[in-house]
Amino acid sequence: MTTLTRPPVSVSQAAELLCVHRRTVLRMINAGRLEAVKLGENTAGWAIDPDSIDDLLGPDPEQEAGA
């Protein structure tokens, strides 16, 4: 994971932002589509880089339009 400019995102938060199920987020992490770090050896937690979510979603049309 690169140096974070914003706080990391949980699996539940990422699922809400991406409008997918938590299991889908975990699959995306395992496939390398989302940058994340496992939190602890025996926990189910992940810290997801919010920039990788932004990259997956693509550019914001409102920002591109200058709004």
Backbone as CSV, one residue per row, in Angstrom:
resi,resn,N_x,N_y,N_z,CA_x,CA_y,CA_z,C_x,C_y,C_z
1,MET,0.850,-1.172,0.000,0.000,0.000,0.000,0.897,1.235,0.000
2,THR,0.491,2.228,-0.712,1.231,3.479,-0.762,0.925,4.318,0.472
3,THR,1.626,5.441,0.600,1.354,6.342,1.708,-0.054,6.909,1.558
4,LEU,-0.836,6.788,2.608,-2.225,7.235,2.553,-2.326,8.735,2.778
5,THR,-3.137,9.392,1.972,-3.411,10.816,2.154,-4.708,11.016,2.933
6,ARG,-5.503,9.933,3.024,-6.768,9.941,3.769,-6.818,8.687,4.637
7,PRO,-7.673,8.679,5.647,-7.779,7.489,6.502,-8.223,6.268,5.698
8,PRO,-7.772,5.084,6.094,-8.197,3.874,5.385,-9.691,3.611,5.570
9,VAL,-10.215,2.793,4.685,-11.644,2.483,4.646,-11.827,1.018,5.037
10,SER,-12.881,0.715,5.771,-13.181,-0.671,6.145,-13.872,-1.385,4.980
11,VAL,-13.984,-2.695,5.108,-14.671,-3.488,4.082,-16.129,-3.040,3.963
12,SER,-16.780,-2.816,5.091,-18.190,-2.375,5.058,-18.337,-1.015,4.389
13,GLN,-17.430,-0.096,4.716,-17.483,1.234,4.089,-17.237,1.139,2.591
14,ALA,-16.273,0.328,2.195,-15.976,0.160,0.767,-17.179,-0.442,0.041
15,ALA,-17.825,-1.424,0.669,-19.000,-2.046,0.056,-20.101,-1.017,-0.168
16,GLU,-20.287,-0.147,0.803,-21.312,0.895,0.662,-20.942,1.872,-0.451
17,LEU,-19.687,2.291,-0.498,-19.253,3.241,-1.535,-19.363,2.652,-2.935
18,LEU,-19.064,1.356,-3.050,-19.073,0.702,-4.359,-20.428,0.081,-4.706
19,CYS,-21.367,0.128,-3.745,-22.705,-0.450,-3.948,-22.624,-1.945,-4.279
20,VAL,-21.790,-2.645,-3.513,-21.642,-4.085,-3.674,-21.691,-4.741,-2.294
21,HIS,-21.745,-6.060,-2.264,-21.745,-6.814,-1.015,-20.324,-6.851,-0.434
22,ARG,-20.237,-7.014,0.875,-18.933,-7.100,1.544,-18.075,-8.211,0.942
23,ARG,-18.709,-9.343,0.586,-17.969,-10.456,-0.001,-17.313,-10.049,-1.325
24,THR,-17.995,-9.211,-2.077,-17.438,-8.733,-3.344,-16.194,-7.894,-3.089
25,VAL,-16.226,-7.062,-2.055,-15.050,-6.252,-1.705,-13.883,-7.172,-1.353
26,LEU,-14.144,-8.215,-0.582,-13.081,-9.167,-0.222,-12.524,-9.859,-1.462
27,ARG,-13.388,-10.181,-2.395,-12.913,-10.782,-3.659,-12.051,-9.796,-4.436
28,MET,-12.446,-8.514,-4.427,-11.666,-7.487,-5.119,-10.286,-7.329,-4.486
29,ILE,-10.228,-7.428,-3.158,-8.936,-7.359,-2.461,-8.079,-8.551,-2.867
30,ASN,-8.660,-9.747,-2.825,-7.910,-10.964,-3.173,-7.449,-10.964,-4.618
31,ALA,-8.227,-10.334,-5.496,-7.864,-10.262,-6.914,-6.863,-9.141,-7.214
32,GLY,-6.606,-8.283,-6.199,-5.669,-7.182,-6.401,-6.300,-5.944,-7.004
33,ARG,-7.623,-5.904,-7.082,-8.297,-4.733,-7.650,-8.386,-3.589,-6.654
34,LEU,-8.318,-3.907,-5.349,-8.303,-2.896,-4.292,-7.040,-3.096,-3.461
35,GLU,-6.346,-1.991,-3.164,-5.167,-2.059,-2.303,-5.623,-2.070,-0.856
36,ALA,-5.169,-3.077,-0.107,-5.581,-3.206,1.285,-4.501,-3.916,2.093
37,VAL,-4.537,-3.676,3.395,-3.621,-4.322,4.329,-4.462,-5.066,5.357
38,LYS,-4.100,-6.313,5.612,-4.798,-7.121,6.615,-4.472,-6.594,8.001
39,LEU,-5.503,-6.451,8.821,-5.330,-5.963,10.184,-5.263,-7.148,11.139
40,GLY,-4.081,-7.526,11.514,-3.908,-8.646,12.434,-3.961,-9.982,11.736
41,GLU,-3.421,-10.969,12.399,-3.326,-12.297,11.809,-4.638,-13.070,11.896
42,ASN,-5.341,-12.925,12.999,-6.546,-13.727,13.231,-7.841,-12.927,13.123
43,THR,-7.779,-11.744,12.537,-8.993,-10.939,12.411,-9.457,-10.924,10.966
44,ALA,-10.687,-10.528,10.774,-11.242,-10.441,9.418,-11.149,-9.019,8.878
45,GLY,-10.461,-8.140,9.596,-10.423,-6.740,9.200,-9.394,-6.424,8.135
46,TRP,-9.710,-5.442,7.336,-8.823,-4.931,6.292,-8.842,-3.415,6.341
47,ALA,-7.708,-2.802,6.025,-7.623,-1.349,5.854,-7.429,-1.111,4.366
48,ILE,-8.422,-0.517,3.737,-8.429,-0.334,2.279,-8.035,1.090,1.946
49,ASP,-7.145,1.227,0.968,-6.703,2.538,0.509,-7.860,3.220,-0.225
50,PRO,-8.334,4.374,0.274,-9.466,5.041,-0.390,-9.146,5.470,-1.823
51,ASP,-7.881,5.710,-2.119,-7.512,6.071,-3.489,-7.749,4.909,-4.461
52,SER,-7.600,3.674,-3.980,-7.854,2.536,-4.865,-9.346,2.414,-5.176
53,ILE,-10.194,2.847,-4.239,-11.642,2.879,-4.504,-11.939,3.950,-5.549
54,ASP,-11.320,5.121,-5.394,-11.501,6.192,-6.376,-11.052,5.751,-7.762
55,ASP,-9.924,5.042,-7.837,-9.416,4.555,-9.120,-10.398,3.582,-9.757
56,LEU,-11.003,2.751,-8.939,-11.957,1.770,-9.443,-13.229,2.439,-9.955
57,LEU,-13.678,3.481,-9.254,-14.901,4.183,-9.645,-14.702,5.077,-10.864
58,GLY,-13.492,5.540,-11.082,-13.220,6.424,-12.211,-13.428,7.876,-11.832
59,PRO,-13.241,8.766,-12.787,-13.351,10.205,-12.503,-14.779,10.617,-12.146
60,ASP,-14.867,11.630,-11.315,-16.155,12.198,-10.904,-16.636,13.142,-11.996
61,PRO,-17.788,12.859,-12.633,-18.278,13.714,-13.726,-18.501,15.167,-13.285
62,GLU,-18.904,15.385,-12.042,-19.146,16.756,-11.562,-17.844,17.536,-11.478
63,GLN,-16.772,16.899,-11.052,-15.486,17.585,-10.978,-14.953,17.880,-12.362
64,GLU,-15.171,16.963,-13.301,-14.704,17.192,-14.668,-15.459,18.337,-15.328
65,ALA,-16.718,18.523,-14.960,-17.536,19.570,-15.560,-17.255,20.925,-14.921
66,GLY,-16.446,20.932,-13.852,-16.107,22.198,-13.207,-17.145,22.649,-12.212
67,ALA,-17.995,21.758,-11.758,-19.046,22.118,-10.797,-18.521,22.244,-9.394
